[in-house]
Amino acid sequence: MTFHALTPTQGTDLEKMVFFDQGTQVLYVSKNNAFEAPVRSYMQLLNEKSIRYEVQSVAMDVIHQKRLLNDNAKSEVMGRSDMQRAATEIFKVAVERRASDIHIRVASKSHTKIIFRVHGDLELYEEHPASWGKLLCSAIYTGMSDISDATFEELSRQDARISVRENLSPGLDGIRIATTPQVDGLVMVLRLLYNDEGKSIDICDYGYTRDQQDLIDQMRSKPTGINIISGPTGSGKSTTLRCTLLTIHKECHGTKNIMTVEDPPEYSMPGIVQTPVANAKTEQERSAAFQEAIKATMRLDPNVIMIGEMRDTPSASLGMQAAMTGHQVWTSVHANNAFSVIDRMVDLGISSNVMTDDAIITGIICQRLIKVLCPSCKRPLASVLERYAKDDLERVMKAVDVSSAHVIGDGCPECRGRGISGMTAAAEVVVPDEPMMDLIRSGQKARAIEYWRGRGGRTMREMAIDKINDGLCDPFKVEEEIGPLSDMTLTFAGDGNDS
């Protein structure tokens, strides 16, 4: 049995195939990479040497097993510097595709998958053997991170951050790292933090309407009180906070002291004092560090405070204390809709009397990100009705204008075959007043919602339907984020019942 190593010039592509002489000479090729240029080039090299062989397309773990049969495979293990170069190349491609996250999934006995999250969806970038993935994760964590534990431990949950410029691709301010063991290996997820200094700070460019912008202007005009932005992970809360704080800084011409408490800071905001929370090993330590950072910020003469997240009872209490002692506060929580923010804060230990005081709670926002269709290949819904099940069509057609609605196309070069060109926000914006809070305090949330809607309030679902009727978003894709479009018994995405 003879193992044929590929030439070093082919770099990591040598992991995608292996050549054996077993009487019959066989080139084993990863089925996901069989038509890539490096594979075809190696086949051409074999042909030029008049080597007769057969090709077998197999899973990545088969290639890995074949390599383990020959000790020569050990010589192909890449050094740490090589793995760092491989990581840098992965970062570069992810930035080119404007990925929000990179997933490195290592299955110990078979393979490694590198997966990008682009426009909210996961897409496979490449595959490698498991041993390669473990080396990659170790190199990223111990060789490229500047805020991390001393060693990389496969069986532990660890956090880290890359912020040294030399280790980042152009366009990035940092990379936030989280790892966890899984049943048959480990997972590392890297959140890419883009340098958006040159990007617009007008929230209307991100999907908000001018009416909603006016409401947020009202929140900004109040010198004290707390404004809470809610939504799931990846819903754009940090972007909305960034736009808001930079707008305050621009409008006041630097006359206000704007400070943040973040764990860790995600986006660079020139002119704003951003205070990081020290790296901590446990949740208890992290909570204590976060509380101390908030207390310290309140002693530093701020006008406006942004607290990255209300994560527990102490941080929520400190945020409320700041709002009640002469500061304008901006923060975020995880909640299903605008009105359930009040319930969420009560769950965190804030009294219902405080949460229904419109002098303290000056604004509530909830948002989701929904996919924007590629304008070059989207299709009119009316032209592809046969694609969809009858029940799905009937449900959607009750809510949208079929004559103007469009759906995802087959993909084109403009969108890299995805059919999606970006993301836009669908948001609810609530500026509480005394009658609304009286209703909530008396347990009449449904009537409070009716009151809000009667004064022009619009739900995420209604905002999303507007975007569908404008031909911007696929109704079926929107339902994946917002819920059934025609289910009007749910006033909000999530929960519209009385509390």
Stockholm file with secondary structure:
# STOCKHOLM 1.0

chainA/1-499         MTFHALTPTQGTDLEKMVFFDQGTQVLYVSKNNAFEAPVRSYMQLLNEKSIRYEVQSVAMDVIHQKRLLNDNAKSEVMGRSDMQRAATEIFKVAVERRASDIHIRVASKSHTKIIFRVHGDLELYEEHPASWGKLLCSAIYTGMSDISDATFEELSRQDARISVRENLSPGLDGIRIATTPQVDGLVMVLRLLYNDEGKSIDICDYGYTRDQQDLIDQMRSKPTGINIISGPTGSGKSTTLRCTLLTIHKECHGTKNIMTVEDPPEYSMPGIVQTPVANAKTEQERSAAFQEAIKATMRLDPNVIMIGEMRDTPSASLGMQAAMTGHQVWTSVHANNAFSVIDRMVDLGISSNVMTDDAIITGIICQRLIKVLCPSCKRPLASVLERYAKDDLERVMKAVDVSSAHVIGDGCPECRGRGISGMTAAAEVVVPDEPMMDLIRSGQKARAIEYWRGRGGRTMREMAIDKINDGLCDPFKVEEEIGPLSDMTLTFAGDGNDS
#=GR chainA/1-499 SS CEEECCCGGGGGGGGGEEEEESSSEEEEEETTSTTSHHHHHHHHHHHHTTCCCEEEEECHHHHHHHHHTSGGGGGGCCCHHHHHHHHHHHHHHHHHTTCSEEEEEEETTSEEEEEEEETTEEEEEEEEEHHHHHHHHHIIIIIICSBSCSSCCTTSCEEEEECCGGGSCTTEEEEEEEEEEETTEEEEEEEEEECCTTSCCCGGGGTCCHHHHHHHHHHHHCSSEEEEEECCTTSSHHHHHHHHHHHHHHHHTTCSCEEEEESSCCSCCTTSEEEECCCCSSHHHHHHHHHHHHHHHHTSCCSEEEESCCCSHHHHHHHHHHHHTTCEEEEEECCSSTTHHHHHHHHTTCCHHHHTCTTTEEEEEEEEEEEEECTTTCEEGGGCGGGSCHHHHHHHHTTSCTTTCEECCSCCGGGTTSSEEEEEEEEEEECCCHHHHHHHHTTCHHHHHHHHHHTTCCCHHHHHHHHHHTTSSCHHHHHHHHCCTTCTTSSSSSCCSCC
#=GC SS_cons         CEEECCCGGGGGGGGGEEEEESSSEEEEEETTSTTSHHHHHHHHHHHHTTCCCEEEEECHHHHHHHHHTSGGGGGGCCCHHHHHHHHHHHHHHHHHTTCSEEEEEEETTSEEEEEEEETTEEEEEEEEEHHHHHHHHHIIIIIICSBSCSSCCTTSCEEEEECCGGGSCTTEEEEEEEEEEETTEEEEEEEEEECCTTSCCCGGGGTCCHHHHHHHHHHHHCSSEEEEEECCTTSSHHHHHHHHHHHHHHHHTTCSCEEEEESSCCSCCTTSEEEECCCCSSHHHHHHHHHHHHHHHHTSCCSEEEESCCCSHHHHHHHHHHHHTTCEEEEEECCSSTTHHHHHHHHTTCCHHHHTCTTTEEEEEEEEEEEEECTTTCEEGGGCGGGSCHHHHHHHHTTSCTTTCEECCSCCGGGTTSSEEEEEEEEEEECCCHHHHHHHHTTCHHHHHHHHHHTTCCCHHHHHHHHHHTTSSCHHHHHHHHCCTTCTTSSSSSCCSCC
//
